[in-house]
Amino acid sequence: MNVAIYGGTFDPVHNGHLAVARAAAERYKLGRVYFVPADIPPHKQKQPLTPYYHRYAMLALALAGEKNFVSSLLEAPEIIQAERKLASYSIETVRRLRARLGKRDKLFFVIGIDAFRDIAKWRSPVELLSECEFIVASRPGFSLADVAMALPEELRPAREIAELFADRDAAGTIAFGGATIHLLDDVHSTVSATQIRAAVRANRPLTKFVPAMVADYIRKHALYTSKQEPGSPNLPAPSAERGLQIVSRTQPVHRK
């Protein structure tokens, strides 16, 4: 089976995330996509996030009707704390999942091009790029040269070679130094968390941005308002052992 990790803060999950996952699943024949909300992303340690289990609950609601998409606890707080880590690192998440896959399963990592441009700053980027193939959701204005030059220095082609791709849109599949990168260039969503927060504060409908059940959850728990800070939802926190049972689908009631 082709399996993918789709990590992020998902604060909240929105229609743009779902569009990317659907396009990736169709093009690369993904039998399972694990949406992995990060507990504490390294690049956002000082940025306030909605509590983890609110974000996880919204993911579960958004994916309830998606046969091949799963909300995953791979980076649940209990998992990260049990490993005595201060943040969620993708290399560890990938290895955690790979250890539970079959030998014939192929692992992918779904990511947006803006996040991919920082890949060289991630923990163990060379090892990460060798552990799985990347599916990068591109958008107009980016070229293959941008993708090539974002790679860690050890994998990066010489600048004069990369510049040969400067006039070529970021599309297709490329391979440099053992890293395989697939460019998903036909999904151009403009939905952002900033838009969603603005719509919440203005009391505008949210269903153009997020699935209906997610919109209801945001309203019910007063998320993304300046009136009150959201508390943790009344959900049972999984144990570390239960959180690692990522192969089972979670029904509604995870970057660098």
Secondary structure, DSSP 8 states (H G I E B T S, - for coil): -EEEEEEE--TT--HHHHHHHHHHHHHTTEEEEEEEE-SS-GGGTTS----HHHHHHHHHHHTTT-TTEEE--TT-HHHHHHTT-SS--HHHHHHHHHTTS-TT-EEEEEEEHHHHTTGGGSSSHHHHHHHSEEEEE--TT-BHHHHHHHS-TTT---HHHHGGGTTSBS-EEEEETTEEEEEE-S------HHHHHHHHHTT---TTTS-HHHHHHHHHTTTT-SS------S-----HHHHT-TTS--------
